Amino acid sequence: MNFFLLKEWLIYFHLKTDEHSLHSPFFFRFYKEHLKSGKNDAYIHSIETQRQKLLKSEQTIEVQDLGAGSKTLKSDKRKIKDIAKNSLSSPKFSLLLNQLIKQFHFKQIVELGTSLGVNTAYLADADTASKIYTFEGDENLIDIAKSTCAKYKNIQFIKGNINECLPHFLLDMASSIDLVYLDANHTYEATLNYFNQLLPHHHSGSIFIFDDIHWSSGMKQAWKKIKQHPEVKSTIDIFDAGFVFFNPDFEKQHYILNF
Ligand SMILES: C[S@@+](CC[C@H](N)C(=O)[O-])C[C@H]1O[C@@H](n2cnc3c(N)ncnc32)[C@H](O)[C@@H]1O
């Protein structure tokens, strides 16, 4: 952990609270049923087997990074096991994404940053009637993600630079988007740019999830700006990610919660 992240973690650790600070029935339930559900036995066995294979794979691939890059992996030639170790979220977080789709009956889901496809598989497994649109710029990663997600028919892989693909995709998107998970280009500009493009496609029950909101000072500033946006009503910061809610009935409130 670098110095910036360590400092951010210490601030988060000091500020994070639990259900006792939650007066809103919605967020109390959200915390108890999702963030602290303790459903660790619900991990999807077939996807976790894939995760373990990726974490052990000695295969080297060439990776073209179109985002802010990695703080630990500097070479373009990377072992799959190193990519898996550095870029995949925890099983607990993958399961949280899956449970949210089930709980809120989300059907239209956008993921920015497919990588090896582990979270994509968790998103797709929640409901076969949902549609997952996942964006990735690197061809080799898309190929691996397709094999990770081979059994799911409800995924559309969108290959290319998100800066160029997202505007075209959104032009053709007729229905609103229920869930957006942004885990691609971790820069201030890209994060706000993607947020502003996606914003007109939300509805009052949509959730936007931003990964790595404490990863750099740019991401921290982007998260601050997103929280201030007039259409954003409430947010939750669980350190690894930030959740944005738009329900106009919610009070403007920003929670920092244990996960
Ligand atoms: C942190 S990884 C995603 C991890 C994945 N969400 C998971 O946990 O399973 C970020 C991915 O975003 C991709 N990416 C970053 N910037 C991009 C861009 N501008 N266009 C397309 N893909 C991009 C990278 O190639 C990388 O695979």
PDBQT file of the ligand as one rigid body, heavy atoms in Angstrom, charges set to zero:
ROOT
HETATM    1  C1  LIG A 301      -9.202  -2.703 -12.521  1.00  0.00    +0.000 C 
HETATM    2  S1  LIG A 301      -9.466  -3.497 -14.025  1.00  0.00    +0.000 S 
HETATM    3  C2  LIG A 301     -11.152  -4.072 -13.909  1.00  0.00    +0.000 C 
HETATM    4  C3  LIG A 301     -11.335  -5.215 -12.933  1.00  0.00    +0.000 C 
HETATM    5  C4  LIG A 301     -12.698  -5.873 -12.980  1.00  0.00    +0.000 C 
HETATM    6  N1  LIG A 301     -13.754  -4.904 -12.801  1.00  0.00    +0.000 N 
HETATM    7  C5  LIG A 301     -12.831  -6.961 -11.913  1.00  0.00    +0.000 C 
HETATM    8  O1  LIG A 301     -12.717  -6.696 -10.711  1.00  0.00    +0.000 OA
HETATM    9  O2  LIG A 301     -13.044  -8.130 -12.317  1.00  0.00    +0.000 OA
HETATM   10  C6  LIG A 301      -9.575  -2.133 -15.122  1.00  0.00    +0.000 C 
HETATM   11  C7  LIG A 301      -9.735  -2.537 -16.592  1.00  0.00    +0.000 C 
HETATM   12  O3  LIG A 301     -10.156  -1.397 -17.331  1.00  0.00    +0.000 OA
HETATM   13  C8  LIG A 301      -9.534  -1.396 -18.600  1.00  0.00    +0.000 C 
HETATM   14  N2  LIG A 301      -9.474   0.001 -19.071  1.00  0.00    +0.000 N 
HETATM   15  C9  LIG A 301      -8.888   1.051 -18.449  1.00  0.00    +0.000 A 
HETATM   16  N3  LIG A 301      -9.047   2.174 -19.167  1.00  0.00    +0.000 NA
HETATM   17  C10 LIG A 301      -9.749   1.839 -20.278  1.00  0.00    +0.000 A 
HETATM   18  C11 LIG A 301     -10.230   2.565 -21.400  1.00  0.00    +0.000 A 
HETATM   19  N4  LIG A 301     -10.018   3.878 -21.538  1.00  0.00    +0.000 N 
HETATM   20  N5  LIG A 301     -10.919   1.900 -22.345  1.00  0.00    +0.000 NA
HETATM   21  C12 LIG A 301     -11.139   0.551 -22.234  1.00  0.00    +0.000 A 
HETATM   22  N6  LIG A 301     -10.729  -0.194 -21.185  1.00  0.00    +0.000 NA
HETATM   23  C13 LIG A 301     -10.033   0.441 -20.216  1.00  0.00    +0.000 A 
HETATM   24  C14 LIG A 301      -8.153  -1.975 -18.351  1.00  0.00    +0.000 C 
HETATM   25  O4  LIG A 301      -7.657  -2.582 -19.537  1.00  0.00    +0.000 OA
HETATM   26  C15 LIG A 301      -8.427  -2.985 -17.228  1.00  0.00    +0.000 C 
HETATM   27  O5  LIG A 301      -8.591  -4.268 -17.746  1.00  0.00    +0.000 OA
ENDROOT
TORSDOF 0
